[in-house]
Amino acid sequence: MEIKILGSGCSNCAKLEKVTKEGIAQLGIEAQVEKVEDMQKIMSYGVMSTPALVINGVVKLVGKVPNKVRMIEILEKELKA
């Protein structure tokens, strides 16, 4: 699983990265997490609000930070896809 955290480095971006890594650890899955701060790259995903979560090239969340339970739901759904 390839996960990208899109954001300028704001506190919510850091929170999204943290909750994402916690969800990955709890599920025991292998995932590559990359933080993307370059605005051109962020905009290439059509994202105009950060933070954003991209899983396997598809934008899953924009402008919000889910709680850990919701993040686990998102990751589990991706595992089944």
Secondary structure, DSSP 8 states (H G I E B T S, - for coil): -EEEEESSS-HHHHHHHHHHHHHHHHHT---EEEEE--HHHHHHTT--SS-EEEETTEEEEES----HHHHHHHHHHHHH-
